[in-house]
Amino acid sequence: MARIQSNTDIKVYKTDNASLADKQAVQVQDIYGKSAHAYYLDPNATVVFNENQFTSGSASYQAQEIGSYAFVKWQVNGKDVASGATMPVSEIRTIKPVYKVSTEKSYNVTLDGTAVQAKNTKNIYYDSKVVVKPADGAVAIAAKIGNAYYVVNYGAGEYTFYGCGDVNLYSVMPSGNGYTVNGKSLDAATAEKVKEQKPFVWSVKDDNGTKLTTYSTFSNGTKIIEAGTMYYVSETAPSEESFKLGNAGVRSVAAKNPNAESSQYWLGITYGSKKLYTRAYVKYEATVNGTTVQVIDYGNIVSNEK
């Protein structure tokens, strides 16, 4: 089962002339079958399913557009529903959109300069399961983003993730009092984080010309409190110092249920003609002078700039 989590965009249209007590709750699920929203409908009405949209009276719901996926069909109570079908609301408990992964785009992933294949297919597509193992003696695996390295997993064991973009991975090797990656020494600040196994977070992007999707991953290490994505709209690119939680113009969306089994997540934003910047963050627990405190770490900045 794929582990890349989404932040669901829901559009709801409802009337206010009836109490919710007179409505029937229908659970609209996400791509993974988890409840995304409780939709309240008239139990005496019907629901019409037309392609990627269903309607009931004046209420309307459209399946979420998910990058690298194509909508296929609806399922009601776990069973397929044909486009054009009509069902009584009283018979509906759950509605789930079903998608398929697009194979039009494949990703290039390397580990220590060697191409990596997906677990079950040769090519790596969106959400393809990938399993890698660092070189013998390594303490972690790191991704190279720009000129910086971000740990994706600590330890010498296998690391499992799901395809969402091109990435070059490298084994992090101990060297004296520090570490080397790809034959080069890590800078002091990064090496200190590795030594203490503090979490990192990093991102890749997909931009279709109107929507910027930021795919982010945080590493294991310590207890994660929250992970999410910030976004900033401006004609001027923000600095790393200004692009932080709580600063002017910076907004954020937290990922759902971040944990060791779900360390990848994404946020899609339609930007139109605006310049958009995003940056992932992760909040975690750390002990300072015997006191447990919350620390925030930030990833690389991505944007829709060409």
N, C-alpha and C positions, 0 to 999 in steps of 0.2 A: 504493500500500500504506500502510495506516495506521501511525502511528508512536507512538501512545500505548502505553507499555509497562506491563506489570502485574507484580506480585509474586504468583507463583502459590501458592495454598493447596492442599496435597496431603494427603489422608488415606490412609494405607497400613496394611493389616492383613496380617500374614504369620505363618507358623509358623516355628519354629526347629529343626524336626527333620530338616531337609535342608540340605545345603551349597548355596551359591549356584552352585557348579560344576555341580550337577545341574539348574539352572534355565535357562530361556531368557529373555534380556533383551528386553523389549518397550519401545520408546520411546513414552512418552505425550507428545504435543506440546501446545503452547499454541494459543491462538486464531490466531496468525500462522504456525503450522507449525514453530515452533522447539522443539527438544527441551526438555521441562520436567522429565522424570523418567524414570529407568530402572526399569521395573517387572519383577520377576523372578517368572516363573510356571513351573509344571510343564509341560514340553513335551508330555506325554502327555494333558494335560487340555484342556478346551474353555473358550471364553469366551462368555458369554451377554450380549447387548446388550439392555437394557430401558430405553427412554426415555433419561433422562440419566445412566444408571448402567450399568456393566458388571461382571460377576462371573466369577470362576474359582475353583471350590471355595469355600474360606472367605475368599478374598481379594475385596475389593470396592473399586471406585473410582467416585466421583461427579463429574460435570463441575462445574467451578468456576462459581459464580454470579458473573456479571460485570455490573456496573451498566450499564443502558441497552442490554443485549444479551439476547436470548432464545435458549436452546439449541434447535437444529433437528435435528441428527442426528450420528451417528458416521461417521467415515471410517477404513477399515482399509487400510493400504498405498496410500493415495490414492484409494480407491474407496468409494462410499457403502455403508452397511450399514443395513438396515431394522431397526426396533425389533422385538425378539423373535428376531432371528437368532442362531444359534450357529455358532462357528467354532473349528477346532482351533488351539491355541496355536502349534503347529509351523508354521502358515501365516501367522502374524502377525509383522510387523516394526515397524509404527508404528500408533498409534491417535490419532486427532485429533478433538476435539469441534468441531463446526461451529455457528456462531452467526449470527444476523441482527440488524441494528441495529433497535431499536425506534424507530418514528416517532411515538410518542405524545407525546413531549416535544421541542420545538424550543427553540433558544437565541437570545437577542438579543445580537448583537455590533455594536458601532459603532466607527467610526474618525473621530475629530474631529467627533463628533456626528452622523455620517451612517451609516445602517444598512448593514451589510455582508451580502452573500449568499455562500452556499457556492459552490465552484468548479463543481460539476456539478448542483447543485439550488438552487432558490430558497431554501428553508428550510435552516437549519443544525441538523443533528441530531448526536447523539454520533458522533464519528469522521468527520464530514463534513470534507472538505478545504476550507480557507479560505486565500485568498491576499490580502494587503493590502500597500499601498505608502504610505509616509508622504508628507507634503506636501513640495514642492520645498524644498530647503535644510535639511531635517531631518537630525539626526545619529543618531536612534534612534526606536523606537516604544516607548511605555510603557503599562502597564495601570494603571488606577486601582482600587485595592483599599482600601475604606474611605476614609480621607483621605490615603493614601500612594500614591506612584507607583513602579512596579517596571518597569524596562526589560525588554522581552521580546526585543528584537533591535536590535543596533547596525548603523548604516549607513543609506544612503538607498535601498537596493534593496528588492525584494519580500521579504516574510516569509510563510512558509507554516506553518500550524499546523492542528490538528484539533480540532473542536468538542468541548467537554466542560462548558460552562457559560456563563452570561451574563458578558460582560465589555465594558467600555468602554475602547477604546484611543485613544491620543493621540500625535501627532507631537511629538518633543522637538526644540525649535528653539534654536539658539545665540542668546544675547543678552548682549552685552558680555562680561564675564568669567564669565558663568554660562549658565543655560538656562531656557527657559520651556516650560511644558506647559499646554495649555488656557488660555492667556493669563495664567498665574500663574508666578512665579519658583519654581524648585526650591529647597528648603532647601540649605544649604551642604554638609552631609554627602552628600546624594544627588547634588548637582552634582559633587562631587569624585569620586564613584564613576563617574559618567557620563564625566567628563573622562578618567579613566584606563581607561575601558571595562572595569570590573570586573563580574563576573557578578552578576545578581540572581536570586532565586527567589521564587515566589509561588504561591498555591493558591486554588482554588475547591472547593466541596463539593457532594455529593449525599447527602441523608439520607432514607432511606425509612422511618424510625421505629424500625428495629432495627439498621441497618447504616450506618455513616458512611464514605463513600468520599471520599478527598481526592485531587483531581486537581492535580498540580503541574507547573510549567514553569520551567526555568532558561534564562537568556539566553546568547547567545554572548559572546565577548570574549577570554577567556584559557583556558589548558588546564584542563579539568575533571578532577579526580581522582575524585570521588565525589559522587553526589547521592542523596538519600533523604528519608524522612519519619520524624519523631519522633512518639511518642504518649505521652499521660500521662492516667492515670485518677485523678480526684480530685473531691471535692465542692466544692473551692475552685479557682477558675480560676488557672492559673499566670501569673506575670509574664513579660515578655519576657526578663528577665535570668535567671530561674530555669529557663525552658524552653529549655535548651541541652544539647548533647551532654555526657554525663558527669555531669550533675547528678542528684541523688537523685530516683528515681521516673521518670526519663525513659528511655524505651526507643526504639529506632530500627530501621528496616529500610532497607537500601540498595537503590536501584533497580538494574535490570540494565543493564549496558553503556551507561552514559550517554555520549553523544557529540553532535556537532553535528547529526547526522541524527535523533537520538532524544532530544529535549530535554523531552518530556512523559512523565509516568509517573503511576501512581496506586497507592494503598493503600486497601484496604477492610477495615474492622474491625467485627465484630458486637459491639455494646456492651450489649445487654439493658437493664437499668435503671440502668446506670452513666453518670456524666458523663464524656465522653471529649473530649480535646483533642489536636489534631495540629498539626504545624508542619514545613514542608519545610526542608531545609538543602542547601547545596552546598559542597563542598571544592574549592579551586582553588590553582594555583601563583601565587606573586607574588614579585617580586624586591625585597628590602629591603636597602639598603646593599650591593648587589652579591651578596647571598646569596639563593638560591632557598628560599622557605619555603612552608608550607602554611597557607592562610587559610580560615576557615569563615564563610560568610554565611548568615543565616537569613531566612525569609519571614514572612508574616503567620500569626497563630494562628487556626485554625478549630475549631469544636466542634459537638456535637450539642445544645447549648442552644437552645431555641426562642426 
